[in-house]
Amino acid sequence: MKIAQVMIFVSDIKASLDFYKNKLGLNVKADLSDNMNMLIMESDDFIFTIHGGHENNSMDDKSRIALCFGVNDLEESISKLKEKGIDFISEITESPVHKYIMFSDLDGSLLEIGQYD
């Protein structure tokens, strides 16, 4: 069994397009926001979808999944994201395999950037 797709459900597809494209710098593989209320996003060779029109869920629902982005230099990436207005919800944390920091998107979905050793 393998992961076939990751989906993020958001309330405002246009605001999420701006967030993921302009603040996080991800590529838009397909912008279907006008006819299907959906975006297909790409980060290197990983593709995920964003589906609009969903009201904010409870915090319990938001904390059940996190989308994690690997970076080469964690501190530099934090600095660049702070310049774009990203607020972090954790401190840098170290695990046996990587160090990371958490933040959230416009709907409260958990996101992480991590530097893997």
MARROKOL-404588 format. One record per residue: residue in one letter; x, y negated, z of N, C-alpha, C in turn. Coordinates in pm, whole numbers, padded with zeros to 5 digits, always signed. Layout:
BEGIN
AXYZXYZXYZ/...
//
This chain:
BEGIN
M+00085+00117+00000+00000+00000+00000+00089-00124+00000/K+00049-00227-00075+00125-00350-00077+00030-00469-00070/I+00082-00583-00030+00001-00704-00026-00021-00749-00169/A-00146-00768-00206-00180-00809-00342-00207-00958-00352/Q-00257-01018-00245-00291-01159-00251-00305-01216-00111/V-00271-01343-00097-00297-01418+00025-00391-01530-00013/M-00499-01548+00062-00597-01652+00035-00605-01745+00155/I-00611-01875+00129-00630-01975+00233-00761-02046+00202/F-00850-02053+00300-00980-02116+00281-00976-02256+00342/V-01012-02355+00262-01002-02495+00304-01133-02568+00281/S-01150-02682+00347-01273-02759+00330-01265-02854+00211/D-01148-02910+00181-01134-03010+00075-01023-02968-00021/I-01061-02918-00138-00964-02864-00233-00871-02972-00287/K-00920-03093-00311-00837-03200-00366-00733-03246-00263/A-00773-03261-00138-00678-03299-00033-00575-03189-00013/S-00618-03064-00023-00525-02951-00008-00428-02944-00125/L-00473-02978-00245-00384-02985-00360-00272-03085-00333/D-00308-03202-00284-00209-03303-00252-00113-03253-00144/F-00165-03190-00040-00083-03142+00070+00018-03037+00023/Y-00029-02932-00042+00059-02821-00081+00153-02859-00196/K+00106-02944-00289+00190-02983-00402+00286-03096-00365/N+00234-03204-00311+00315-03323-00291+00390-03327-00159/K+00332-03271-00053+00403-03271+00076+00493-03151+00092/L+00444-03032+00051+00527-02913+00064+00609-02884-00060/G+00576-02947-00172+00654-02932-00295+00635-02800-00368/L+00520-02736-00349+00493-02609-00417+00442-02634-00559/N+00460-02536-00644+00414-02545-00782+00267-02504-00793/V+00195-02573-00878+00056-02537-00907+00059-02448-01032/K+00029-02321-01013+00026-02227-01126-00100-02249-01209/A-00213-02275-01139-00339-02304-01208-00426-02391-01118/D-00475-02501-01174-00566-02590-01102-00706-02563-01155/L-00781-02486-01080-00919-02452-01116-01016-02522-01022/S-00971-02636-00966-01048-02704-00864-01178-02763-00917/D-01183-02800-01043-01305-02860-01097-01415-02760-01126/N-01379-02641-01174-01485-02546-01210-01500-02428-01115/M-01394-02391-01044-01403-02275-00953-01371-02310-00808/N-01336-02439-00781-01301-02482-00645-01186-02398-00590/M-01086-02374-00677-00975-02285-00640-00845-02336-00701/L-00735-02312-00631-00601-02340-00680-00520-02213-00672/I-00434-02193-00769-00337-02083-00761-00201-02150-00747/M-00137-02125-00633-00011-02190-00599+00104-02090-00609/E+00223-02144-00631+00340-02059-00650+00458-02116-00573/S+00527-02028-00504+00650-02061-00434+00753-01957-00475/D+00845-01996-00564+00939-01902-00625+00860-01788-00690/D+00874-01666-00642+00802-01555-00706+00680-01510-00625/F+00637-01591-00529+00521-01558-00446+00403-01645-00488/I+00289-01583-00511+00169-01656-00552+00059-01637-00448/F-00012-01746-00416-00126-01737-00327-00236-01830-00376/T-00358-01807-00330-00470-01889-00374-00526-01971-00260/I-00580-02087-00296-00647-02175-00202-00790-02190-00251/H-00886-02164-00164-01027-02168-00200-01096-02280-00123/G-01156-02374-00194-01220-02489-00132-01365-02466-00098/G-01422-02565-00030-01564-02561+00004-01598-02487+00130/H-01499-02458+00212-01523-02387+00337-01507-02484+00453/E-01604-02486+00539-01597-02572+00657-01487-02523+00749/N-01435-02614+00830-01332-02575+00926-01384-02463+01014/N-01298-02365+01035-01332-02251+01121-01290-02280+01263/S-01327-02193+01353-01284-02210+01492-01135-02184+01500/M-01070-02233+01605-00926-02216+01620-00890-02068+01625/D-00977-01984+01678-00949-01841+01682-00929-01786+01542/D-01014-01829+01449-01000-01782+01311-00871-01832+01248/K-00832-01956+01276-00714-02016+01215-00586-01949+01260/S-00584-01897+01380-00459-01843+01433-00437-01697+01396/R-00522-01639+01315-00509-01496+01281-00413-01470+01167/I-00374-01572+01093-00280-01554+00984-00195-01679+00972/A-00072-01662+00932+00017-01775+00907+00089-01750+00775/L+00107-01855+00699+00181-01848+00575+00322-01898+00606/C+00421-01815+00577+00559-01846+00615+00643-01872+00490/F+00714-01984+00491+00801-02021+00380+00946-02010+00424/G+01028-01942+00345+01170-01931+00375+01246-02050+00318/V+01339-02104+00396+01422-02217+00351+01568-02185+00379/N+01658-02252+00307+01801-02232+00328+01855-02310+00447/D+01801-02427+00473+01848-02513+00581+01727-02566+00657/L+01701-02508+00773+01580-02541+00849+01578-02688+00890/E+01686-02737+00946+01688-02875+00994+01666-02975+00882/E+01727-02951+00767+01708-03039+00651+01563-03035+00604/S+01504-02917+00601+01365-02902+00558+01270-02973+00655/I+01298-02962+00785+01216-03032+00885+01222-03182+00861/S+01340-03233+00839+01358-03376+00816+01280-03423+00694/K+01287-03348+00585+01216-03384+00461+01064-03381+00482/L+01015-03280+00554+00871-03271+00578+00823-03382+00672/K+00904-03417+00771+00867-03528+00860+00856-03658+00782/E+00945-03679+00685+00939-03799+00600+00809-03804+00521/K+00750-03688+00495+00624-03681+00420+00502-03678+00512/G+00524-03698+00641+00412-03708+00734+00368-03579+00799/I+00447-03475+00788+00411-03347+00850+00444-03354+00999/D+00347-03318+01083+00366-03308+01227+00379-03161+01265/F+00480-03129+01342+00504-02991+01382+00435-02961+01514/I+00387-02838+01527+00311-02798+01646+00392-02707+01737/S+00519-02686+01702+00607-02607+01788+00747-02666+01781/E+00831-02617+01866+00973-02649+01860+01039-02543+01773/I+01163-02565+01734+01238-02461+01663+01251-02341+01756/T+01216-02225+01706+01221-02102+01783+01314-02004+01712/E+01391-01930+01788+01480-01830+01728+01432-01690+01761/S+01431-01606+01658+01398-01465+01673+01522-01385+01635/P+01518-01253+01646+01635-01174+01606+01670-01186+01456/V+01574-01224+01371+01600-01227+01227+01596-01366+01164/H+01540-01465+01234+01532-01599+01177+01503-01703+01283/K+01520-01831+01245+01473-01940+01329+01365-02012+01250/Y+01263-02064+01320+01147-02117+01251+01080-02227+01332/I+00989-02297+01265+00906-02398+01329+00768-02392+01264/M+00665-02420+01342+00527-02408+01295+00465-02546+01275/F+00373-02553+01178+00289-02670+01156+00158-02620+01100/S+00068-02709+01065-00060-02664+01011-00098-02748+00890/D-00187-02691+00808-00236-02766+00694-00354-02853+00739/L-00423-02912+00644-00531-03006+00676-00650-02941+00746/D-00665-02809+00730-00776-02738+00793-00732-02660+00916/G-00606-02676+00957-00558-02609+01076-00500-02471+01054/S-00488-02426+00927-00424-02297+00901-00277-02306+00941/L-00228-02203+01008-00090-02205+01054+00007-02185+00940/L+00111-02268+00937+00218-02258+00839+00350-02257+00913/E+00449-02195+00853+00580-02184+00915+00687-02204+00809/I+00794-02272+00846+00915-02268+00764+01021-02200+00849/G+01096-02110+00786+01195-02034+00860+01321-02013+00781/Q+01432-02012+00853+01562-01984+00793+01602-01844+00836/Y+01610-01754+00738+01640-01614+00765+01789-01591+00751/D+01845-01514+00844+01990-01485+00840+02021-01366+00754/
//
